[in-house]
Amino acid sequence: MRLIIPMAGMGKRMRPHTLTIPKPLLPVAGKPIVHWLIEDISAVCGEPIEEIGFVTGDFGKETEDTLLAIAESVGAKGHIFYQDEPLGTAHAILCARQVLKGDVIVAFADTLFRAHFHLEKNHDGVIWVHQVANPSSFGVVKLNEDKVITDFIEKPTEFVSDLAIIGIYYFKSGETLEKELQYLIDNNIREKGEYQLTNALENMKNKGMNFVPGAVDEWWDCGNKDATVNTNSRLLDTRKELFHIDTTRYNGGTKIIEPCFIGENVKISGSTIGPFVSIGDNSVIENATISNTIIQNNSSVSNITLQNSMIGNHVVLNGSSHELSIGDYSSWS
């Protein structure tokens, strides 16, 4: 199995956090978003992922090294590919044509999921979907009586289906996908100025290829601060077995309300932490009450009540009661 992760976007809705860190590398529940995504896809596949192609912008060597290390952590060989212009999803995938061989999964890096199914490879493709209350905000699929996808509809104005495409796709033939994507480029077939994967899917369906839905139990977005904080909470709540906190490490009247993630060399005193709090390495928390919040590495938080907040690296906070979204190397008092 091979995996392609397009992640060249600027993450503008996640600013100021994405001014210094690409969105897929922002931590939730102690790991970068993209790391959770790769692990969960690997579990659904039920087989090793041999290669991972990351399609990025010019994010720098440190980011690229981190991505390659994440690939190595699941036993895969990582590759870095570049999308220099925002020319759409089809163009982004084609930038990783070296990995478009055999069984391929394409997963966009701003979404996480929880699922209890194993990928069945007896169809031409599988498109991960989730039932939503407001399908007019999403691309959706329509099924026939055999549960085969018959239509792809982008943000329908009238109800046709409530099965939203979450941005994860399996293709039995990476080579066929490559040809269909290249066809869009060669014939300048665009939607709103960009080359879109949905156009290639429609062409493949019209040629008789069968796509079926892969339904996930939960779908978590990481598109903005509130959504990312909620995703952090859901990860902590649904994977409680992964987070074991030694409460004897924290004294001075500290109370930990699980589930929480607390990184290495964190110092906490006189505080109530949790539930649904993630604190990165080397941070210091004093006289604070914190819930439903992400605090990254090397930050200092004191004399404050925080909820529904996202705090970056190397941040200094000293205040009263706030709901905050503060990027790296900032201070607030």
N, C-alpha and C positions, 0 to 999 in steps of 0.2 A: 504494500500500500504506500502511496505517495500523498503528500499533503501540501497544498498551496495556501498561503495566508496573505491576501492583499492587505496592506496596512500603510499605504503611502499618504493617507489623508493627514491634514494638519490638525485635526481634533479641535476645531475652533470653539465648539460648544463646551469644551472642557477647560478652556482657559480660566485662570492663569496657570493651571497645573501643566498643561501641554506646551507652555512656553519653554520649558526646560527638559521635559520628558515626553517621548512619543506616547500617545494614549494607550496603546496595547501593553506598555511596560509599567503603567501605573499599578500600584499594588492594591489588591483587595484580599482580605483574609490572609495576609502574609505572603502572597505570591503575585507576580505580574498577571494581568488579565490574560495575556496570550499564553502564559504557562498553564493556567487552569484550563483554557480552551484546548490546548494540545493534549493534556492528560485525559480530559473527558472524551475527546474524540478517539483517543487510543483505546479507552475502555469500551466504547461502543463498537469499534472496529473488530475487537476480539482477535486481532493479529498485529504483529509489529509494524510500525511505520518506518519504512526504510529511508525515505528522504523527505525533507521539509524545505519548501521554497518560500522565503519571506520576500514579499514585494514591497519595498520601502522607498521613501524619499532619501535625501542626503541627510541622514540622522547622525552620522559620525561613527568612528570606529568603536567607541565604547558601547554604543547601542548594538552595533552589529555583532560584537563579541558576546554580548549578553544573549542575543537571539541564538547564536550558534551554540552557546552553552546550554540553553534550554532544550534545543533539539538533541544535543548529546545526552541530556539527562533522561530522555525517553528512548535512547538507543538509536537515534536517527542521525543521518548526515544532513547538516544544514547548508543551505545556499542562500546568498543574498542577491536579489535582483532589484533593479531600479526602475521606477516609473517616474520619469522626469516631468511629465505633463499630466494633469488630471483629465484624462481622456476616457474615463469610464471603467466600469467593472470588467467588461470583456477585454479591453486593452490591458488592464492590470494583470489579469490571469495570463494573457499571452506573453507578457514580459517574462514569465517563468516557464516558457515553452520547453526548456531543458528537462523539466520535471513532469511534463504532460506525456506520461508513458504508462500504459496499463491502467490498473485501478487507481483512481485519483479522487481525493476529497478536496473541495475548495471551501474554505471557511473564512468569513470576514471577521476581523479581529476586534469588533466592538460588541460582541454578544457572547453570553455564556448560557449554559442550559443544564438541566438535570433530566436524565432519561434512563429507562430500564429496559431498553431493547438492544438487540445485537443486529448489526448491519447484515441484511440479506442481499447477496450479490447476484441473484437470479433475474434481475431486471437491468435495463440499460442504464438506469440512474435512480437515485433516491434524493428527494428534496425534503429537508427537515422543515416541519411546520409546527405551528402551535395555534390552538383555538383562541381567538381574541374577541373582546366585546365590541371593538370599534374597527371593523375591517377596512373602512374607508381611508384609514391612515396608513395602510400597508399594501404591499403586493400580496395577492392571495392566489390560491389554486382552486380549481373546480375539479371534482372527481366524477367518474362514471360509476355504474353499479358494481363494477369489478374493482373499485378503489384504485383505478389508474387515472393519472392526471390528464384531463382533457383540455384545460385552458389555464393560461397565466394572465391574470388581470391586475394591472397596476392601479392601486388606490381607487377601487370601484365607487362610483357615485350612488349606485343602487346595489342592494344586497344580492350577491351571487354566491358568496362563500365566506365563512369566518375562519378559514385555515390560512393563517399568515405565514409567508415564507420568512424564516428567521435568518437566512444568510449562510446556510451550510448545505453543501451539495455533494453527492457521490456520483461519479461517472465510471462506468465499466471500462470505457476506452478513452484514455487521455488523448490518444492520437486523433480520434474522431472529434473530440472537443476542440483540439487545436485547429483542425481543418475548418470547423464551423466558425470559430472566432476569427480566423484569418479571412474567411469569406466576408465577414462584416467589414473588416479593414479594407480589403481589396475593392469592395463595392461601395465604400463610404456610407454604410447603413448606420445611421445615428438616431438617437432619441435625445432631444434637447441638447444637441451638440456633442453627445458622448456615445461611445460604443458600449452597448449594454448586454450583459449576459442573458437577460430575458429574451432578447431577439434571437440569440443562438439557440436557446432552449425551444422556442417556438418553431424554428426551422427544423430542429432535430425531431420534435414531436410530429411535425407534418410529414417527415420522411418515414414515419412508422416506428420510431423508437418509443419504448414504454418507460415512463417515469412514474414512480409511486411515492406516496408521502411517508416520511419517517416522523411520527408524532413524538414530541418531547413532553415530559411532565411539567416542566417549568422553563420559562425563557426569561433571561435577565439581561437587561440593556445596560450598557456602560457609556451612554451617549452624553450625559451631562452629570453635574455634581449630585443632584438628588437621586438619579437613577443608579449611579455608582455606589453611593452610600447604601441604598436599598439592596443592591447586589451583594455588597459586603455582608449585610445582615443575613441574607438568604444563604450565602455560602457558609457562614458560621453556624446557622441554625440547622442546615441540612447535612453538615459534615462534622457534627460534634465529636465524633470519634477521633478526629485528626488533631484536636486542640486540647492539650492537657496542661493546665497551669499549676505550677507549684506555688500556692498562696503563701507558703512560709518565707518566700523570698522578699515579700513586701510587708513592711512593718509600719509603725507610726499611725495606727488607726485606719489602715487601708482595708477596703472591702472590694472584692472582685465578684461581680455578678456575671456568671457565664451565660451564653457562650461569648468568649473573647479570644483574640489572638494577641499575645505579647511577645515581642521579639527578644533578641539577645541583649544582655547588658542594659536592660531598662530599669530605671530607678523610680519607684512610686512611694510616696509617703502622704499620709493624711488625706487620702482621696477615696472616692467611690468610683469604680470603673465598671461600666457595663450596664445593661447587656449590649451586645453587638458593637463592640469596640475593637479596632485593630490598632496596635501601637508598634511602630517600626523600631529597629535596633538603635541602641544608644540614646534613646529619648529619656527625658526626665519629667515626671509629673508630680506636682506638689500642691496640696490643698485644693484639689479640683474635683468636680463632679462631672463625669463624662459618660454619655450614652450615645449609641447609634452614630458613631464617628470613626473616621479614619485619620490617624496621625502617622506620618511617615518617619523617616530616620533622622536622628540627631536633632530633634526638636525639644524645646523646653516650654512646658505649659504649667502655669501656676495661678492660683487664686481666681479661678474661673469656672463657670458652668457651661459646658458645651453639649449640644445635641444636634443631630442631623448636620454634621460639619465634616469638612475635608481639609486637612492641614498638611502642607507640604514638608519638604526636607529643610533642616536648618532654620526652622521658624521659632521665634520667641514670642510667646503670648503671656500677658499678665493683665487680667481684666476682671470683669464681673460675669454677666450672663449673655451669651451670644450664640447665634447660628452663623457659622463662618465658612467661607471658601477662600483659603489663603495659599498662594503659591510659594515656591521655594525661596529661601533667603529673605523672608519678610519678618516684620515685627508688628505687634499690636499691643497697646497698653491703654 
